[in-house]
Amino acid sequence: MTKLLVLLLSGAKLGKLALTGGTMLLSLVVYAFVFGWRYAAGIVLLLLVHELGHYIAARQRKLDVGAPTFIPFVGAWIELKDLPHDAETEAFVGLGGPLLGSVGALACYFIARSYDATWLLAVAYAGFFLNLFNLIPLSPFDGGRITAVLSPRVWLLGVPVLIGLFIYRPSPMLILMAVLAAPQVWKAIRYRADSPEAQTYYAVSTRTKWEYGFYYIVLAAFLAVMTHDVHEMLQATAAVRGTP
């Protein structure tokens, strides 16, 4: 009986690893057909690094969490089997992804500059941009999970950002995110500081709010600067190569 249980558990773990590996490979193949193999491999690797940031943060808070799952042109996510017990834990787990993802993008940036690898610089740009995009202060974005420690009402600031992005560059992905965010926007509208949820789940000290607010602003500012600067570098490179 014990051997049977061990085999079943091992099979379950192998199944999860196969799901992660299989969806990674699928994303790699799909991206490769569109962008080329090197760029595709870089993007998938940065997505994995981002999700590992969430995974590590969740494990540090002793939450049960599954391996990452990938979907082409949607991204990746990890399954939290144990939900956070309070807003601070949710913010901690939410911050882990863009923080480690930014480190990964920065590593690509330095390597690209050292070896004059334009394709890797493009990967770094995508990494900076995607992590910045994920910091939109609206759930289910990571930014929404981080800023929830301040107040769910902060999510209302993310609504014009999402609308502005859609006007600037319409995308089915943005429509999907808007649909997923709609219940959270309604929650933010109805949120009351004297509600039972505010007195329990969102009961966070002022110092903790300042700390996460500081982390969020610094990381968002860094990503905004790097996204802009790397985009300018890529445009300059393209202009030089296009010069007769």
Summary of the structure (lengths in Angstrom):
residues: 244
radius of gyration: 19.7
end to end distance: 74.4
largest distance: 74.4
contacts: 770
relative contact order: 0.10
helix: 76%
strand: 3%
